[in-house]
């Protein structure tokens, strides 16, 4: 994953001259080492101050657009710079959404791991066809309503930094359920492939549901299989066209003895999705 991300951005930098501006509108030559840095919010806040202009690259699609930071004290409130930049962002999201996406910020001659949502909200000051601003997060930044980092943004930041595999490999059977739900709710196929068996990676079916709340109420090792954990999980699932249901499902997590990675069997969730 990290090598693929590095190759993608090396190609981007070598073929597309990128203008990085600040309050002084300085054009800079970007480094060619392809390193995506995992910087804490306090440092990123200094690199992309208010009114600075910089480039965002969507990790999944490779598409890029320019933005300006307008506000934000615990994360960056930003806007697409022009109508053209808004169009590119709309292509990335297809439709405006709160879904988190892994992103790379190109600013001050650096590439920084980040996460963005795609929902216009609040105030906007630019004539760009974007009704408001959207949020950009870096490591340890927080949302308006919480003092703790948003788990979904955190996963996307790690994905952008090429560290998601390492993070998932350290998770417990119950913790991997949290990552699973984030992958489903954000329609992230890349993340889902690293958590569930290959044959269950079916975003077409899962796109009909949104898991609004979940809690692993019991996680214990199977008596018959040392490599299997049973995650009894209470879920609140919003189903398109039919509304919300609350139920308890079992999400077995099986450990690969060679890679030590947990993979979660989501048959119970697919059953709910296929009934929608």
C-alpha positions as CSV (number, residue, x, y, z in Angstrom):
1,X,0.0,0.0,0.0
2,X,2.8,2.4,1.0
3,X,4.8,1.6,-2.1
4,X,1.8,2.1,-4.4
5,X,1.0,5.5,-2.8
6,X,4.6,6.6,-3.2
7,X,4.6,5.5,-6.9
8,X,1.4,7.4,-7.5
9,X,2.6,10.6,-6.0
10,X,6.0,10.4,-7.6
11,X,4.3,10.2,-11.0
12,X,2.0,13.1,-10.1
13,X,4.9,15.3,-9.1
14,X,7.0,14.4,-12.1
15,X,4.3,15.1,-14.6
16,X,2.2,17.9,-13.2
17,X,3.8,21.2,-12.0
18,X,1.9,22.0,-8.8
19,X,1.6,25.6,-7.6
20,X,1.7,25.9,-3.8
21,X,0.8,29.3,-2.5
22,X,0.7,31.0,0.9
23,X,-0.1,34.5,2.0
24,X,2.9,35.6,0.0
25,X,1.9,33.6,-3.1
26,X,5.2,31.8,-3.4
27,X,5.7,29.1,-6.0
28,X,7.8,26.2,-4.6
29,X,9.4,23.2,-6.1
30,X,8.1,20.0,-4.4
31,X,10.5,17.3,-3.1
32,X,10.8,14.3,-5.2
33,X,11.4,11.7,-2.4
34,X,7.7,10.8,-2.4
35,X,7.5,10.8,1.4
36,X,4.1,11.4,2.9
37,X,4.5,12.8,6.3
38,X,2.3,12.0,9.3
39,X,2.3,15.3,11.1
40,X,0.3,16.3,14.2
41,X,-2.4,19.0,13.9
42,X,-0.2,21.6,15.7
43,X,2.5,21.3,13.1
44,X,0.1,21.1,10.1
45,X,-1.7,24.2,11.5
46,X,1.5,26.1,11.0
47,X,2.2,24.8,7.5
48,X,-1.3,25.6,6.2
49,X,-2.3,28.8,8.1
50,X,-5.5,30.7,7.5
51,X,-5.7,32.3,4.0
52,X,-3.1,29.9,2.7
53,X,-3.7,28.2,-0.7
54,X,-2.6,24.6,-1.2
55,X,-3.3,21.4,-3.1
56,X,-5.3,18.4,-2.0
57,X,-4.9,15.0,-3.7
58,X,-7.6,12.3,-3.2
59,X,-5.7,9.1,-2.4
60,X,-8.3,6.7,-4.1
61,X,-8.8,8.5,-7.4
62,X,-5.5,10.4,-7.6
63,X,-7.4,13.6,-8.6
64,X,-6.2,16.9,-7.2
65,X,-7.7,20.3,-6.6
66,X,-6.7,23.6,-5.0
67,X,-8.2,25.0,-1.8
68,X,-7.9,27.9,0.6
69,X,-8.1,27.6,4.3
70,X,-10.5,30.0,5.8
71,X,-10.9,29.2,9.5
72,X,-10.8,26.4,12.1
73,X,-9.0,26.1,15.4
74,X,-9.1,22.4,16.0
75,X,-9.1,21.4,12.3
76,X,-8.9,23.3,9.0
77,X,-12.1,24.7,7.5
78,X,-11.4,25.0,3.8
79,X,-13.0,25.8,0.5
80,X,-12.2,24.8,-3.1
81,X,-10.4,27.8,-4.7
82,X,-12.4,28.1,-7.9
83,X,-15.4,26.7,-9.7
84,X,-13.1,24.3,-11.5
85,X,-11.7,23.0,-8.2
86,X,-15.3,22.5,-6.9
87,X,-16.1,20.5,-10.0
88,X,-13.1,18.2,-9.4
89,X,-14.1,17.7,-5.8
90,X,-17.7,16.9,-6.9
91,X,-16.2,14.3,-9.4
92,X,-14.3,12.7,-6.4
93,X,-17.4,12.5,-4.2
94,X,-20.1,12.1,-7.0
95,X,-22.5,13.7,-4.5
96,X,-21.8,15.8,-1.5
97,X,-21.3,13.6,1.6
98,X,-20.0,13.5,5.1
99,X,-18.0,10.4,4.2
100,X,-14.3,10.6,5.1
101,X,-11.7,10.1,2.4
102,X,-7.9,9.8,2.7
103,X,-6.2,12.8,1.3
104,X,-2.7,14.2,0.8
105,X,-2.0,17.9,1.3
106,X,0.8,19.4,-0.8
107,X,2.0,22.6,0.9
108,X,5.3,24.2,1.8
109,X,7.2,21.7,-0.3
110,X,5.8,18.8,1.7
111,X,3.2,16.1,1.4
112,X,1.1,15.6,4.5
113,X,-1.3,12.8,5.4
114,X,-4.9,14.1,5.9
115,X,-8.6,13.3,5.8
116,X,-11.4,15.2,4.4
117,X,-15.2,15.1,4.3
118,X,-17.2,16.2,1.3
119,X,-20.2,18.1,2.7
120,X,-20.6,21.9,2.1
121,X,-21.7,23.5,5.4
122,X,-21.4,26.7,7.4
123,X,-20.0,29.9,5.9
124,X,-18.1,30.4,2.7
125,X,-16.3,33.4,1.3
126,X,-15.1,32.5,-2.2
127,X,-17.0,32.7,-5.5
128,X,-16.4,29.0,-6.3
129,X,-19.9,27.4,-6.6
130,X,-19.4,25.7,-3.3
131,X,-22.0,26.6,-0.7
132,X,-19.9,26.8,2.5
133,X,-16.8,25.1,3.5
134,X,-15.7,21.5,4.3
135,X,-13.4,20.1,7.0
136,X,-9.8,18.8,6.6
137,X,-8.2,16.9,9.4
138,X,-4.7,16.0,10.4
139,X,-3.3,13.6,13.1
140,X,-4.9,14.4,16.5
141,X,-7.2,17.2,15.2
142,X,-10.8,17.1,16.5
143,X,-14.3,17.9,15.3
144,X,-16.3,20.8,16.5
145,X,-18.3,18.7,18.9
146,X,-15.6,16.5,20.5
147,X,-12.4,16.8,22.4
148,X,-11.1,13.5,21.0
149,X,-10.0,12.8,17.4
150,X,-12.7,11.4,15.1
151,X,-11.9,7.6,14.6
152,X,-12.9,7.7,10.9
153,X,-10.7,10.6,10.1
154,X,-7.9,8.9,12.0
155,X,-8.1,5.8,9.9
156,X,-8.1,7.8,6.7
157,X,-5.1,9.8,7.8
158,X,-3.2,6.6,8.5
159,X,-4.3,5.3,5.1
160,X,-2.9,8.4,3.4
161,X,0.4,8.0,5.3
162,X,0.7,4.4,4.1
163,X,0.4,3.1,7.7
164,X,-3.1,1.5,7.7
165,X,-1.9,-2.1,7.4
166,X,0.4,-1.6,10.4
167,X,-2.4,-0.1,12.4
168,X,-4.9,-2.9,11.6
169,X,-2.3,-5.6,12.4
170,X,-2.1,-4.3,16.0
171,X,-5.9,-4.2,16.6
172,X,-7.7,-6.6,18.8
173,X,-10.7,-8.7,17.5
174,X,-13.1,-6.1,19.0
175,X,-11.2,-3.1,17.7
176,X,-11.2,-4.5,14.2
177,X,-15.0,-4.3,14.3
178,X,-14.7,-0.5,14.7
179,X,-12.5,-0.3,11.6
180,X,-15.0,-2.5,9.8
181,X,-17.9,-0.2,10.5
182,X,-15.9,2.8,9.4
183,X,-14.9,1.2,6.1
184,X,-18.6,0.3,5.4
185,X,-20.0,3.7,6.3
186,X,-17.3,5.5,4.2
187,X,-17.7,3.1,1.2
188,X,-14.0,2.4,1.4
189,X,-13.3,-0.7,-0.7
190,X,-9.5,-0.5,-0.1
191,X,-10.0,-0.6,3.7
192,X,-12.7,-3.2,3.5
193,X,-10.4,-5.6,1.5
194,X,-8.0,-5.5,4.4
195,X,-10.6,-6.4,7.0
196,X,-13.1,-8.9,5.5
197,X,-12.6,-12.1,3.4
198,X,-12.2,-11.3,-0.3
199,X,-15.4,-12.9,-1.3
200,X,-17.4,-10.6,1.0
201,X,-16.1,-7.3,-0.4
202,X,-19.4,-6.2,-1.8
203,X,-19.9,-2.5,-1.6
204,X,-22.9,-2.7,-3.9
205,X,-24.9,-4.6,-1.3
206,X,-23.4,-2.6,1.7
207,X,-24.2,0.7,0.0
208,X,-27.8,0.3,1.0
209,X,-27.0,0.5,4.8
210,X,-25.4,2.8,7.2
211,X,-24.4,1.6,10.7
212,X,-25.3,4.5,12.8
213,X,-24.3,2.9,16.2
214,X,-22.5,-0.2,17.2
215,X,-21.0,-1.8,20.4
216,X,-19.2,-5.0,20.8
217,X,-20.9,-6.4,23.9
218,X,-19.0,-9.6,24.1
219,X,-15.7,-10.7,22.5
220,X,-14.4,-14.1,23.4
221,X,-12.2,-16.8,21.8
222,X,-14.0,-19.8,20.4
223,X,-13.7,-23.0,22.4
224,X,-13.2,-25.0,19.2
225,X,-10.8,-22.8,17.3
226,X,-7.8,-20.9,18.9
227,X,-7.7,-18.5,15.9
228,X,-11.4,-17.5,16.1
229,X,-13.0,-14.8,18.2
230,X,-16.8,-14.3,18.4
231,X,-17.8,-10.7,18.5
232,X,-21.3,-10.3,19.7
233,X,-22.3,-6.8,18.5
234,X,-25.3,-4.6,19.1
235,X,-25.9,-2.6,15.9
236,X,-28.3,0.2,14.9
237,X,-28.5,0.0,11.1
238,X,-30.2,2.5,8.9
239,X,-31.6,0.8,5.8
240,X,-32.5,2.8,2.8
241,X,-36.2,2.7,1.9
242,X,-37.1,0.9,5.2
243,X,-35.7,2.9,8.1
244,X,-33.6,1.9,11.2
245,X,-33.4,-1.4,13.0
246,X,-31.6,-2.3,16.2
247,X,-30.4,-5.9,16.6
248,X,-27.6,-8.1,17.9
249,X,-25.4,-9.9,15.4
250,X,-22.3,-12.0,15.6
251,X,-19.2,-10.9,13.7
252,X,-16.6,-13.7,13.9
253,X,-13.0,-12.5,13.6
254,X,-10.5,-15.1,12.3
255,X,-6.8,-14.7,12.7
256,X,-4.4,-15.7,9.9
257,X,-1.7,-17.7,11.6
258,X,0.9,-16.5,9.0
259,X,0.2,-12.8,9.0
260,X,-1.4,-12.5,12.5
261,X,-4.1,-10.3,10.9
262,X,-7.8,-10.5,11.9
263,X,-10.4,-10.8,9.2
264,X,-14.1,-10.4,10.1
265,X,-16.9,-12.5,8.6
266,X,-19.7,-10.1,7.8
267,X,-22.3,-12.6,6.7
268,X,-24.8,-11.2,9.2
269,X,-24.4,-7.7,7.9
270,X,-24.7,-8.8,4.3
271,X,-27.9,-10.6,5.2
272,X,-29.3,-7.3,6.6
273,X,-28.1,-5.4,3.6
274,X,-29.6,-7.9,1.1
275,X,-33.0,-7.6,2.8
276,X,-33.1,-3.8,2.2
